[in-house]
Amino acid sequence: MDQKLEKLMKQLGEAINDSISDSEQIAGVISRIKTDGYDVFLVLEATVGFNRRQAEVQPAEPPSCGEPEFVISPQDARFLKSLKISVNPDRRRDNKKAA
């Protein structure tokens, strides 16, 4: 990972931490919990992903007929996989039923 992206990721983490630390609502709830005799610890996990955008080539004119093309980016595929959804772009559903 390049240094610029690492610096930006660090800034993002600090911004998230600052926004939580500066929240009056969160501070109020933590104060009430402490008043009731409890110690509070808060652990948050954030998953942040970065993908370099690829230049998309737009066709000069849209196709005039035929079936739409199934297009899925690598990021789309990872997202669907994280939801346990498998995608097979070669499998097509035939909506025509034999009579």
C-alpha positions in Angstrom: 0.0 0.0 0.0 1.4 3.4 -0.9 2.3 6.0 1.8 -0.4 8.4 0.7 -3.1 5.9 1.1 -1.7 4.8 4.5 -1.7 8.4 5.6 -5.3 8.9 4.4 -6.4 5.7 6.2 -4.8 6.9 9.4 -6.6 10.2 9.0 -9.9 8.4 8.5 -9.3 6.4 11.7 -8.6 9.5 13.6 -11.7 11.3 12.3 -13.9 8.3 13.3 -12.3 8.3 16.8 -12.7 12.0 17.2 -16.3 11.9 16.1 -17.1 9.2 18.7 -15.1 11.0 21.4 -16.8 14.3 20.7 -20.3 12.9 20.8 -22.3 14.4 23.6 -24.9 11.6 23.2 -22.3 8.8 23.7 -20.7 10.7 26.6 -24.1 11.0 28.3 -24.9 7.4 28.0 -21.4 6.4 29.3 -21.8 8.8 32.2 -25.2 7.2 33.1 -23.6 3.7 32.9 -20.7 4.8 35.2 -23.2 6.4 37.6 -24.9 3.0 37.9 -21.5 1.5 39.1 -20.1 0.0 35.9 -16.8 0.6 34.1 -17.2 1.1 30.4 -15.0 0.0 27.6 -15.9 0.4 23.9 -14.3 -1.6 21.1 -15.4 -0.8 17.6 -14.3 -2.5 14.5 -14.4 -0.9 11.1 -13.7 -2.7 7.9 -12.5 -0.3 5.2 -11.7 -1.4 1.7 -10.0 0.4 -1.1 -9.9 -0.4 -4.7 -8.3 1.7 -7.4 -10.9 2.7 -9.9 -10.5 1.5 -13.4 -11.2 3.7 -16.3 -14.5 2.7 -17.8 -14.8 2.7 -21.6 -18.2 3.8 -22.7 -19.4 2.5 -26.1 -20.0 5.2 -28.8 -23.6 4.2 -29.1 -25.7 1.7 -27.1 -26.5 -1.6 -28.7 -29.8 -1.4 -30.4 -31.0 -5.0 -29.8 -30.2 -8.2 -28.1 -30.1 -9.3 -24.5 -28.5 -7.0 -21.9 -24.9 -8.0 -21.0 -24.3 -9.2 -17.4 -21.4 -7.1 -16.1 -20.0 -7.5 -12.5 -16.9 -5.8 -11.2 -14.4 -7.6 -8.9 -15.6 -5.4 -6.0 -19.2 -6.4 -6.7 -18.2 -10.1 -6.7 -16.4 -9.7 -3.3 -19.4 -7.9 -1.8 -21.8 -10.6 -3.0 -19.4 -13.3 -1.8 -19.3 -11.7 1.7 -23.1 -12.1 1.7 -22.7 -15.7 0.7 -24.2 -15.1 -2.7 -22.6 -16.9 -5.5 -22.7 -15.4 -9.0 -22.2 -17.4 -12.1 -22.4 -15.0 -15.1 -22.3 -17.9 -17.6 -25.5 -19.5 -16.2 -28.6 -18.1 -17.8 -32.2 -18.7 -16.9 -34.4 -19.8 -19.7 -37.8 -18.4 -19.1 -39.4 -20.2 -22.0 -41.1 -23.4 -21.0 -41.9 -26.3 -23.2 -45.5 -26.6 -24.1 
